Amino acid sequence: MVNIQNSTDLYGRYLELFQKIADVKYAAAVLQWDQEIYMPVKGADSRARQLATLSEMAHNMFTDEKIGQLLQDLLERNDLPVNERRNVELSWYDFQKETKLSAAFVRLQSETTSRSFQSWIEARKANSFAIFEKDLALVIDLKKQEADQRGYEAHPYDALLNEYEKGCTVHFLDEVFSSIRQPLQDMLGKIRQQPQVNDSFLQQYFPREEQWAYGMALIKSLGFDLEAGRQDMSEHPFTTNFSASDVRVTTRIDEHDFNSMTWSCIHEVGHALYEQGLPTSEYGTPLGEYASLGIHESQSRLWENNVGRSRGFWQNQFPALQHRFPAQFKNEDAASFYKAINKVSPSLIRTEADELTYHF
């Protein structure tokens, strides 16, 4: 059958449908953000249900046969502008992936993940893995089922890696990690044989309110648009967005460790600047979303380490920091601070690891 509709009409229909799907997904994202920031503990069960319903709705909308037919019709056109064609190609790729999962499975996975998040929070506060163990096992089992449903050629984890970095495989990553592991271990060994940097002044008492005020000034100085976003507190620092003009970041504060808040702020702002820089005209389409999570993380790590741990950055920032915390930094200068924040020392906390040991 010859499609007599012109490309403009078809692409307009595509935009209309995919922006509605995005509306539902971002509505769920607002609830997820609230779940981690403000939701009362007793709201966990109903919130899990609400998120599951919205996830199921978005999945049903996206995997509708009419969407598939529309995408195929558009792919048959040879008169689409390059950006429009790329959007359609990427949407078709995602459509083929998502149709492998049933709506019931998507709902179950969403609900289980939401409930496991609450048990993780409880486990973290109680320092007890047993609280989280059962829910974690359920999540892992569902991820194994997802890998089987999505399909893979060599390794089950390939199916899941592809959700974060298209085309990435276990074999590829094993080769990359194998090539850098020994050089990194050698570098770490040499550093540990040298006299260690004194960073004890970073573990003094830093009042919560003063840290928060400094963190807000810091993210603003980095270019985070507070009219298109906000910062809050959470158990685990994260970034989420509901559009390029509404990007949320979170941080956490340890009153006896200055590092915790500072580098989570800089790291998450790296994510947020990427999101705020996405084209608002492409809302709901692949070109309005991040290219990959590898690219996303490159931006946060670039700001955290290449900028946030640089000498030049703190030569500029240290006077304001010293003014905010005069007692804590009265015996330090920008040079000693620079050395302290770049201390290399293995720990169990990934999000607060130094630039080198983070990779382990």
TORMIRO-138022 format. One record per residue (C-alpha): residue number from 1; y, z, x; residue in one letter. Coordinates in steps of 0.5 Angstrom, whole numbers. Last residue first. Layout:
residues N
ATOM     n       Y       Z       X   res
ATOM   NUM       Y       Z       X     a
...
END
This chain:
residues 360
ATOM     n       Y       Z       X   res
ATOM   360       0      83      77     f
ATOM   359       6      78      76     h
ATOM   358      10      84      75     y
ATOM   357       9      87      82     t
ATOM   356      14      82      85     l
ATOM   355      20      82      80     e
ATOM   354      20      90      79     d
ATOM   353      16      93      73     a
ATOM   352      19      96      67     e
ATOM   351      16      91      62     t
ATOM   350       9      91      65     r
ATOM   349       9      99      65     i
ATOM   348       3     101      69     l
ATOM   347       6     102      76     s
ATOM   346       7      98      83     p
ATOM   345      13      99      87     s
ATOM   344      18      94      90     v
ATOM   343      25      97      90     k
ATOM   342      30      92      87     n
ATOM   341      34      96      83     i
ATOM   340      35     101      89     a
ATOM   339      37      96      94     k
ATOM   338      43      94      89     y
ATOM   337      45     101      88     f
ATOM   336      45     102      95     s
ATOM   335      50      96      96     a
ATOM   334      54      97      90     a
ATOM   333      56     104      92     d
ATOM   332      53     111      91     e
ATOM   331      55     118      92     n
ATOM   330      58     119      85     k
ATOM   329      53     115      81     f
ATOM   328      50     120      77     q
ATOM   327      57     124      76     a
ATOM   326      61     118      75     p
ATOM   325      57     115      69     f
ATOM   324      61     110      65     r
ATOM   323      66     109      71     h
ATOM   322      60     108      76     q
ATOM   321      58     103      71     l
ATOM   320      65      99      71     a
ATOM   319      65      99      78     p
ATOM   318      58      97      79     f
ATOM   317      59      90      75     q
ATOM   316      62      85      79     n
ATOM   315      58      88      86     q
ATOM   314      53      88      81     w
ATOM   313      52      81      79     f
ATOM   312      53      79      86     g
ATOM   311      48      83      89     r
ATOM   310      43      80      84     s
ATOM   309      38      84      80     r
ATOM   308      41      82      73     g
ATOM   307      42      75      75     v
ATOM   306      36      72      79     n
ATOM   305      32      78      76     n
ATOM   304      33      79      69     e
ATOM   303      37      73      67     w
ATOM   302      32      68      70     l
ATOM   301      26      73      67     r
ATOM   300      29      72      60     s
ATOM   299      30      64      61     q
ATOM   298      23      63      64     s
ATOM   297      20      67      58     e
ATOM   296      23      62      53     h
ATOM   295      20      56      57     i
ATOM   294      13      59      57     g
ATOM   293      14      61      50     l
ATOM   292      15      53      49     s
ATOM   291      20      48      47     a
ATOM   290      24      53      43     y
ATOM   289      26      51      36     e
ATOM   288      31      47      33     g
ATOM   287      27      41      35     l
ATOM   286      21      43      32     p
ATOM   285      25      42      25     t
ATOM   284      27      48      20     g
ATOM   283      34      48      23     y
ATOM   282      36      42      27     e
ATOM   281      43      42      26     s
ATOM   280      44      49      28     t
ATOM   279      42      46      35     p
ATOM   278      39      52      40     l
ATOM   277      44      55      44     g
ATOM   276      43      62      40     q
ATOM   275      36      62      42     e
ATOM   274      36      61      49     y
ATOM   273      42      66      49     l
ATOM   272      37      71      46     a
ATOM   271      31      70      50     h
ATOM   270      36      72      56     g
ATOM   269      39      77      52     v
ATOM   268      32      80      52     e
ATOM   267      31      81      59     h
ATOM   266      38      83      60     i
ATOM   265      38      89      55     c
ATOM   264      30      91      57     s
ATOM   263      33      91      64     w
ATOM   262      38      96      63     t
ATOM   261      35     100      58     m
ATOM   260      29     102      62     s
ATOM   259      32     102      69     n
ATOM   258      36     108      68     f
ATOM   257      30     113      67     d
ATOM   256      31     120      65     h
ATOM   255      34     119      58     e
ATOM   254      29     113      57     d
ATOM   253      32     108      52     i
ATOM   252      29     102      48     r
ATOM   251      32      95      47     t
ATOM   250      32      91      41     t
ATOM   249      35      84      40     v
ATOM   248      37      80      34     r
ATOM   247      39      73      33     v
ATOM   246      43      70      27     d
ATOM   245      47      64      29     s
ATOM   244      41      60      32     a
ATOM   243      37      62      26     s
ATOM   242      33      68      23     f
ATOM   241      31      70      30     n
ATOM   240      27      75      34     t
ATOM   239      28      78      41     t
ATOM   238      24      84      43     f
ATOM   237      24      91      46     p
ATOM   236      18      96      45     h
ATOM   235      19     102      41     e
ATOM   234      25      99      38     s
ATOM   233      33     100      38     m
ATOM   232      38      95      36     d
ATOM   231      42      90      38     q
ATOM   230      46      84      34     r
ATOM   229      47      77      33     g
ATOM   228      51      71      31     a
ATOM   227      58      75      31     e
ATOM   226      55      79      37     l
ATOM   225      55      73      41     d
ATOM   224      51      75      48     f
ATOM   223      55      72      53     g
ATOM   222      53      76      59     l
ATOM   221      59      81      58     s
ATOM   220      57      82      51     k
ATOM   219      50      84      53     i
ATOM   218      53      89      58     l
ATOM   217      58      92      54     a
ATOM   216      52      94      49     m
ATOM   215      48      97      54     g
ATOM   214      54     101      57     y
ATOM   213      55     104      50     a
ATOM   212      47     105      49     w
ATOM   211      47     109      56     q
ATOM   210      53     113      54     e
ATOM   209      49     115      47     e
ATOM   208      43     117      50     r
ATOM   207      45     121      56     p
ATOM   206      43     119      63     f
ATOM   205      39     125      66     y
ATOM   204      37     123      73     q
ATOM   203      32     118      75     q
ATOM   202      36     112      78     l
ATOM   201      38     117      83     f
ATOM   200      31     117      86     s
ATOM   199      32     110      88     d
ATOM   198      30     111      95     n
ATOM   197      28     105      98     v
ATOM   196      21     105     102     q
ATOM   195      20     105     109     p
ATOM   194      16      99     111     q
ATOM   193       8      98     110     q
ATOM   192       9      97     102     r
ATOM   191      13      91     103     i
ATOM   190       8      88     108     k
ATOM   189       2      89     103     g
ATOM   188       6      86      97     l
ATOM   187       7      80     101     m
ATOM   186       0      79     102     d
ATOM   185      -2      81      95     q
ATOM   184       3      75      93     l
ATOM   183       0      70      98     p
ATOM   182      -7      72      95     q
ATOM   181      -5      71      88     r
ATOM   180      -1      65      88     i
ATOM   179      -7      59      89     s
ATOM   178     -12      63      84     s
ATOM   177      -7      64      79     f
ATOM   176      -5      57      79     v
ATOM   175     -13      55      79     e
ATOM   174     -15      60      74     d
ATOM   173      -9      57      69     l
ATOM   172     -11      50      69     f
ATOM   171     -18      52      68     h
ATOM   170     -16      57      62     v
ATOM   169     -12      51      59     t
ATOM   168      -5      49      57     c
ATOM   167      -4      43      53     g
ATOM   166       1      46      49     k
ATOM   165       4      53      51     e
ATOM   164       4      58      46     y
ATOM   163      -1      56      41     e
ATOM   162      -5      52      46     n
ATOM   161      -7      58      49     l
ATOM   160     -10      60      43     l
ATOM   159     -15      54      43     a
ATOM   158     -16      55      50     d
ATOM   157     -18      62      49     y
ATOM   156     -25      59      47     p
ATOM   155     -26      56      53     h
ATOM   154     -29      48      55     a
ATOM   153     -27      44      49     e
ATOM   152     -24      48      43     y
ATOM   151     -23      48      36     g
ATOM   150     -18      51      31     r
ATOM   149     -23      55      27     q
ATOM   148     -27      58      33     d
ATOM   147     -21      60      36     a
ATOM   146     -18      63      30     e
ATOM   145     -25      67      29     q
ATOM   144     -24      70      36     k
ATOM   143     -17      72      34     k
ATOM   142     -20      75      28     l
ATOM   141     -25      79      32     d
ATOM   140     -19      81      37     i
ATOM   139     -15      84      31     v
ATOM   138     -21      88      28     l
ATOM   137     -22      91      35     a
ATOM   136     -15      93      36     l
ATOM   135     -15      96      29     d
ATOM   134     -21     100      31     k
ATOM   133     -18     102      38     e
ATOM   132     -11     104      36     f
ATOM   131     -12     112      34     i
ATOM   130     -17     112      40     a
ATOM   129     -12     110      45     f
ATOM   128      -9     117      44     s
ATOM   127      -2     118      48     n
ATOM   126       1     121      41     a
ATOM   125       7     117      41     k
ATOM   124       3     111      43     r
ATOM   123      -2     111      39     a
ATOM   122       2     112      32     e
ATOM   121       6     106      34     i
ATOM   120      -1     102      36     w
ATOM   119      -3     104      29     s
ATOM   118       3     101      26     q
ATOM   117       2      95      29     f
ATOM   116      -5      95      27     s
ATOM   115      -3      95      20     r
ATOM   114       2      89      21     s
ATOM   113      -4      85      25     t
ATOM   112      -9      86      19     t
ATOM   111      -4      84      14     e
ATOM   110      -2      77      18     s
ATOM   109     -10      76      20     q
ATOM   108     -12      77      13     l
ATOM   107      -7      72      10     r
ATOM   106      -8      67      15     v
ATOM   105     -15      67      13     f
ATOM   104     -14      67       6     a
ATOM   103     -10      61       7     a
ATOM   102     -15      57      11     s
ATOM   101     -14      55      18     l
ATOM   100     -16      48      20     k
ATOM    99     -10      45      16     t
ATOM    98      -5      49      21     e
ATOM    97      -7      45      27     k
ATOM    96      -7      38      24     q
ATOM    95       0      40      21     f
ATOM    94       3      42      28     d
ATOM    93       1      35      31     y
ATOM    92       4      32      25     w
ATOM    91      11      37      26     s
ATOM    90      11      35      33     l
ATOM    89      11      27      31     e
ATOM    88      16      28      26     v
ATOM    87      21      32      30     n
ATOM    86      20      26      35     r
ATOM    85      21      21      30     r
ATOM    84      28      24      28     e
ATOM    83      30      25      35     n
ATOM    82      28      18      37     v
ATOM    81      32      15      31     p
ATOM    80      27      12      26     l
ATOM    79      26       5      25     d
ATOM    78      19       4      27     n
ATOM    77      16       7      21     r
ATOM    76       9       9      20     e
ATOM    75      10      16      23     l
ATOM    74      14      17      17     l
ATOM    73       9      15      12     d
ATOM    72       4      19      16     q
ATOM    71       9      25      15     l
ATOM    70      10      24       8     l
ATOM    69       2      24       7     q
ATOM    68       1      30      11     g
ATOM    67       7      34       7     i
ATOM    66       4      32       0     k
ATOM    65      -3      34       2     e
ATOM    64       0      41       3     d
ATOM    63      -1      45       9     t
ATOM    62       6      47      10     f
ATOM    61       7      50       3     m
ATOM    60       0      53       3     n
ATOM    59       2      56      10     h
ATOM    58       9      59       8     a
ATOM    57       6      62       2     m
ATOM    56       0      65       6     e
ATOM    55       5      68      11     s
ATOM    54      10      70       5     l
ATOM    53       4      74       2     t
ATOM    52       2      77       8     a
ATOM    51       9      80      10     l
ATOM    50       9      83       3     q
ATOM    49       2      86       4     r
ATOM    48       4      89      11     a
ATOM    47      10      92       8     r
ATOM    46       7      95       2     s
ATOM    45       2      99       7     d
ATOM    44       7     100      12     a
ATOM    43      13     103       7     g
ATOM    42      10     110       9     k
ATOM    41      13     110      16     v
ATOM    40      20     108      14     p
ATOM    39      22     101      16     m
ATOM    38      28     101      20     y
ATOM    37      27      98      27     i
ATOM    36      20      95      28     e
ATOM    35      19      94      20     q
ATOM    34      26      91      19     d
ATOM    33      24      86      24     w
ATOM    32      18      84      21     q
ATOM    31      21      84      14     l
ATOM    30      27      79      17     v
ATOM    29      21      75      20     a
ATOM    28      18      74      13     a
ATOM    27      25      71      11     a
ATOM    26      25      67      17     y
ATOM    25      18      64      15     k
ATOM    24      20      63       8     v
ATOM    23      27      59      10     d
ATOM    22      23      55      15     a
ATOM    21      18      52       9     i
ATOM    20      25      51       5     k
ATOM    19      28      47      11     q
ATOM    18      21      43      12     f
ATOM    17      21      41       5     l
ATOM    16      29      38       5     e
ATOM    15      28      36      12     l
ATOM    14      22      31      10     y
ATOM    13      25      29       4     r
ATOM    12      31      27       8     g
ATOM    11      27      23      13     y
ATOM    10      24      19       7     l
ATOM     9      30      17       4     d
ATOM     8      33      15      11     t
ATOM     7      27      11      13     s
ATOM     6      27       7       7     n
ATOM     5      22       7       1     q
ATOM     4      18       1       0     i
ATOM     3      12       4       3     n
ATOM     2       7      -2       3     v
ATOM     1       0       0       0     m
END
